[in-house]
Every structure is written in structure tokens, then in C-alpha cells.
Amino acid sequence: MAVSKVLVIGSVYPRFHEDAEVPWLRTSIAHLKKAGLDIQVLAPSYKGLKSHEIDGVRVNRFRYAPASWEFLTHEEGAPSKMANKPWLQLLAIPYIISGFFKCIKICHKFKPDIIHAHWPFPHAYIALGAAKLFKIPLVLNFHGAELLLIRKKKWVRPLLKFAISQAQAVFANSSFTASKIKALRNVEVEWSPYGTTLEGGSLPLVSAANAASTTPSSGEVSPQRPTPHEVNDKCVGRESRTSSLGHDRDQHLVLSRSDNHKFKILFVGRHIERKGICYLIEAAKYLPRDQFEIRIVGVGDLTEQLHVIANEVKQSNPDAAEIIFTGKLSPEALANEYKTANVFTLPAIVDSKGDTEGLGVVLIEAMELGLPIVASNVGGIPDVVIDGVSGILVPEKDPQALASAYKRLAAEPELVEHLLAGSQKHIAECFTWDGIIERQIAVYNRLL
């Protein structure tokens, strides 16, 4: 028996066609639909938003408060909103109760073969009633944020352990997230990363600079964590396809030096602590101004503070590489940043809350666009960046190591070619949506 209907549950889903929320989830569902599955989505309302359709997929919205209070989700993660406004925690109870009964109502009418719940806390508890009542297999999909909550709120731990015990399958976005799940309860975890949200060789409607992050994770490394090569072994056997989005590499490197002949280092992302942008700025001290330029795309809570750090670096060392903050960019301007860059960098760290990158899908997109990668060896990044094969990994919080990696790439064009070839191969083997969805549907069918 093959799966034909799936109900996907999440805290966030695009509210209108141009909405930039969770582009990876939207793309994932589009590929499930393309594979022939009938998909419906269950997600909370936002300020009274009613159920609607996007991309031919029905999005069932559940109301949980008066319209003016329905902003617990979307535009920023609920944990961040609750941290700034503790009273929002009171909405969690009606959120779960309303979602619980809406899920039962949908399953009674839609009759899905599988319930696939993203962010299991609290969505496992929204799904459990319907899963038990109608005997529908439950798949839980972890992205890391739920596991971070355990560090802050100890009472979440037993709730997650119980939820995992009730699931028929568990997905994780990275081997790092999988190690956290296994530390909580020793179950089989399916590695299910994201593919790119690039389409037809162009950039997505929204970049990582202004997209809401959905893949935070805790910072402690479990001894059960698979190595990047073990993760890669899971993908071996997939047909190795050259990406249609890759550029002619020689031409790309020439284009990137055509304006001011500097080696351009590009960062794209929200200006938050775990991105480690301050260490990228510090790396400018070790890069000659006449040869290197650092371009920081995006905005965030730390933007003003980062400007201060950049000014301090410039004052202390006038010969340091120039640091340019572009702010939030249009898709066309962002595309030009990628086109004229020499290297993409993600100097991520484990932040003061224990949060770090769950996967780093922006790295996959930069690889697709023909850029070599320099990134920190934290979180789920090593699933994407295999050191010396698909990019260069450096220790976190080490500006000198970052600078040394950029200098290597600038001085060794043959290394750039080697890394670009390796990254295209790695993407083709592990991060194409066709492969991801094929493995996902195989798990669905196995449960039936």
C-alpha cells in the first residue's frame, strides 16, 4: 500500500503568495505534491486569517485567540516573542487545544494516511489525538528549536520524550539535531535535510537575510553524532547530477573581480548572535584593505552593535579590509551580490543560549550559485560543508582562522575549483529535493 494523502502540521506557513515564511517547507510540500501526493497543511491563524489555498495546497488555519492577539507565530519565532513578551505564554494553552480539535476535524474529513508534524513541541500534542483516534501513523520532524527549549525549560524534556515514544518515525534536519534526539530517547532517526529554495537559477523571493530562521539547535555535541562522511554515506548511490544552477566557474571568478579587483567575502543572514558576524568583522584586521572586501547582507537585532564593532576595527587598523553593510536587499540586488562575490561565509557560533545552526540551508544555495564556502565547524554545518571536499571548515570564534581560509582561496584558484566540484557533487548526492522527497516517501510507505 502506498501513501496518497498527508497532513502536514507546522507553526508557520505562507499567508499569501508572496509571503517569504518557511520557503524550504513550502518547497518541500510542492515536491511532495509533484510526486503525486495529496497534501493539506494545518497551521495557526495570524491575526484572524482564515483557511486558504497556496500553490494549489489547502492551508487549514486554526483560531486560538482574538484576531489582534493572534501573532504568536510568523515573522519571528514564538520562543523569541515569548522571551520579549512573557504574557504570550498564556496563548500556548488555547493554541494547543484549538489545534488539537481542528486536527481531529480535518482528519475525519480528509482521512490522511500520514500525519507529518514539524516542530514536535507543541505540535506532536496537536497531532496525537487524531493519530490515536483514527489510527494514523505519526511522523515527527525536528529542526532543533524544540531541543533548545529543554535547556531553558526542564519540564519540556519529559513531554518531548513521551511525544517521541508515540511517533512511528522521527526526522531530523541534520546529524547534529539527530544526536540531540538520540540523547533524549534512543530511537531510529531519519536524516531529512532541506534542499535549495532557488528556482530556475535565480534567487528565492526572500534571502536568508530576512527569512525567519527555523533551525536553531543546542550547542553540546553528543558522542552519538554521525560524522559528515557517515552522513554522506547515506546519500551514496544517488545519481550524481551537475546542478543546472552552477555558473561557469572561470567566468564567475573573472566577473567577481571586474569592478574593484578585490576578493569579495559575502555573508547573507540575520544579524543575530549565533551567526558569529562579529568574528567575521574581526577577521578584517588580518586582511589587507587593497585586496579584500567584506560584504554583510541583512538586518537584525545586532545590526547597530555590529556597525560599532566595524568602526572600532577601522579605527584600530586603517589598513584592515573594508566592511560594507548592504542592509536588506531586493532579489535583484541580492543576486548581484552572489554574482560578484568570491566566497560565501557563515562564521556561526554556539551562542550564549546554546543555540547554533541546525543545518545552514543558505550554504547549499551559495554552493548552487557557484561560490566556495568558508564556515564554522558547529551544529549541522558539517553535514553540508565537508572540510577540504565541499568547503573549508574553521573553528568557531576564530577570526584569524577565517582570515587564513579567505587568503588560501584568494591565492589558490585550483583549490577553489576543487571545492566547487566537490560541493556540486555533494549537493547532487545529498541535497536535491528529488532525493530528499524520495527518501521521505519511502519512510511514509514503510509505515503503512
C-alpha positions, 0 to 999 in steps of 0.5 A, spaced: 500 500 500 502 506 498 501 513 501 496 518 497 494 523 502 498 527 508 497 532 513 502 536 514 502 540 521 507 546 522 507 553 526 508 557 520 506 557 513 505 562 507 499 567 508 499 569 501 503 568 495 508 572 496 509 571 503 517 569 504 515 564 511 518 557 511 520 557 503 524 550 504 517 547 507 513 550 502 518 547 497 518 541 500 510 540 500 510 542 492 515 536 491 511 532 495 505 534 491 509 533 484 510 526 486 503 525 486 501 526 493 495 529 496 497 534 501 493 539 506 497 543 511 494 545 518 497 551 521 495 557 526 491 563 524 495 570 524 491 575 526 484 572 524 486 569 517 482 564 515 483 557 511 486 558 504 489 555 498 497 556 496 500 553 490 494 549 489 495 546 497 489 547 502 492 551 508 487 549 514 488 555 519 486 554 526 483 560 531 486 560 538 485 567 540 482 574 538 484 576 531 489 582 534 492 577 539 493 572 534 501 573 532 504 568 536 507 565 530 510 568 523 515 573 522 519 571 528 519 565 532 514 564 538 520 562 543 523 569 541 516 573 542 515 569 548 522 571 551 520 579 549 513 578 551 512 573 557 504 574 557 504 570 550 505 564 554 498 564 556 496 563 548 500 556 548 494 553 552 488 555 547 493 554 541 494 547 543 487 545 544 484 549 538 489 545 534 488 539 537 480 539 535 481 542 528 486 536 527 481 531 529 476 535 524 480 535 518 482 528 519 475 525 519 474 529 513 480 528 509 482 521 512 490 522 511 494 516 511 500 520 514 500 525 519 507 529 518 508 534 524 514 539 524 516 542 530 514 536 535 513 541 541 507 543 541 505 540 535 506 532 536 500 534 542 496 537 536 497 531 532 496 525 537 489 525 538 487 524 531 493 519 530 490 515 536 483 516 534 483 514 527 489 510 527 494 514 523 501 513 523 505 519 526 511 522 523 515 527 527 520 532 524 525 536 528 529 542 526 532 543 533 528 549 536 524 544 540 531 541 543 533 548 545 527 549 549 529 543 554 535 547 556 531 553 558 525 549 560 526 542 564 519 540 564 519 540 556 524 534 556 519 529 559 513 531 554 518 531 548 520 524 550 513 521 551 511 525 544 517 521 541 515 514 544 508 515 540 511 517 533 512 511 528 518 515 525 522 521 527 526 526 522 531 530 523 534 536 519 541 534 520 546 529 524 547 534 529 539 535 531 539 527 530 544 526 536 540 531 540 534 526 539 538 520 540 540 523 547 533 524 549 530 517 547 534 512 543 530 511 537 531 510 529 532 517 526 531 519 519 536 524 516 531 529 512 535 535 510 532 541 506 534 542 499 535 549 495 529 554 495 532 557 488 528 556 482 530 556 475 537 559 477 535 565 480 534 567 487 528 565 492 523 571 493 526 572 500 534 571 502 536 568 508 537 575 510 530 576 512 527 569 512 525 567 519 530 562 521 527 555 523 533 551 525 536 553 531 539 547 535 543 546 542 550 547 542 553 540 546 555 535 541 553 528 543 558 522 542 552 519 538 553 524 532 554 521 525 560 524 522 559 528 515 562 522 511 557 517 515 552 522 513 554 522 506 554 515 506 547 515 506 546 519 500 551 514 496 548 511 490 544 517 488 545 519 481 550 524 481 547 530 477 551 537 475 546 542 478 543 546 472 544 552 477 552 552 477 555 558 473 561 557 469 566 557 474 572 561 470 567 566 468 564 567 475 571 568 478 573 573 472 566 577 473 567 577 481 573 581 480 571 586 474 569 592 478 574 593 484 579 587 483 578 585 490 576 578 493 569 579 495 567 575 502 559 575 502 555 573 508 547 573 507 543 572 514 540 575 520 544 579 524 543 575 530 548 572 535 549 565 533 551 567 526 558 569 529 558 576 524 562 579 529 568 574 528 567 575 521 568 583 522 574 581 526 577 577 521 578 584 517 584 586 521 588 580 518 586 582 511 589 587 507 584 593 505 587 593 497 585 586 496 579 584 500 572 586 501 567 584 506 560 584 504 554 583 510 547 582 507 541 583 512 538 586 518 537 584 525 537 585 532 545 586 532 545 590 526 547 597 530 552 593 535 555 590 529 556 597 525 560 599 532 564 593 532 566 595 524 568 602 526 572 600 532 576 595 527 577 601 522 579 605 527 584 600 530 587 598 523 586 603 517 589 598 513 584 592 515 579 590 509 573 594 508 566 592 511 560 594 507 553 593 510 548 592 504 542 592 509 536 588 506 536 587 499 531 586 493 532 579 489 535 583 484 540 586 488 541 580 492 543 576 486 548 581 484 551 580 490 552 572 489 554 574 482 560 578 484 562 575 490 568 570 491 566 566 497 560 565 501 561 565 509 557 563 515 562 564 521 556 561 526 557 560 533 554 556 539 551 562 542 550 564 549 543 560 549 546 554 546 543 555 540 547 554 533 545 552 526 541 546 525 543 545 518 545 552 514 540 551 508 543 558 505 550 554 504 547 549 499 544 555 495 551 559 495 554 552 493 548 552 487 550 559 485 557 557 484 561 560 490 566 556 495 564 556 502 568 558 508 564 556 515 564 554 522 565 547 524 558 547 529 551 544 529 549 541 522 554 545 518 558 539 517 553 535 514 553 540 508 560 543 508 565 537 508 572 540 510 577 540 504 571 536 499 565 541 499 568 547 503 573 549 508 571 548 515 574 553 521 573 553 528 568 557 531 570 564 534 576 564 530 577 570 526 584 569 524 582 562 522 577 565 517 582 570 515 587 564 513 581 560 509 579 567 505 587 568 503 588 560 501 582 561 496 584 568 494 591 565 492 589 558 490 584 558 484 585 550 483 583 549 490 577 553 489 575 549 483 576 543 487 571 545 492 566 547 487 566 540 484 566 537 490 560 541 493 556 540 486 557 533 487 555 533 494 549 537 493 547 532 487 548 526 492 545 529 498 541 535 497 536 535 491 529 535 493 528 529 488 532 525 493 530 528 499 522 527 497 524 520 495 527 518 501 521 521 505 516 517 501 519 511 502 519 512 510 511 514 509 510 507 505 514 503 510 509 505 515 503 503 512 
